[in-house]
Amino acid sequence: MAIFINFVISLIMALWFGTLAVFAIQNVTPTALRFTFWESIQLPISILLIFCFGVGLVLGALMPILWQRSQKRRPRLEDFDEFDFEA
């Protein structure tokens, strides 16, 4: 079963990368990314979108790990006895 799941995930990723490749070939118009006072160099739209997609993949892979770490540190209300709250 794990082999099938890995195959499906690989197939989905391959389709995404194929779609990005076709998109990159068709969109070569140079543009600059602007944010407040900062402006990037002129790059094709497809390169900017592929970069954002890659950053999203990495952050999406790291978020569950960071989420689990933050939940381990935080004590839950069920962990306390009723006697822990007496003054």
Stockholm file with secondary structure:
# STOCKHOLM 1.0

chainA/1-87         MAIFINFVISLIMALWFGTLAVFAIQNVTPTALRFTFWESIQLPISILLIFCFGVGLVLGALMPILWQRSQKRRPRLEDFDEFDFEA
#=GR chainA/1-87 SS CHHHHHHHHHHHHHHHHHHHHHHHHHCCCEECCEETTEECCCEEHHHHHHHHHHHHHHHHHHHHHHHHHHHHHSCCGGGSCGGGGCC
#=GC SS_cons        CHHHHHHHHHHHHHHHHHHHHHHHHHCCCEECCEETTEECCCEEHHHHHHHHHHHHHHHHHHHHHHHHHHHHHSCCGGGSCGGGGCC
//
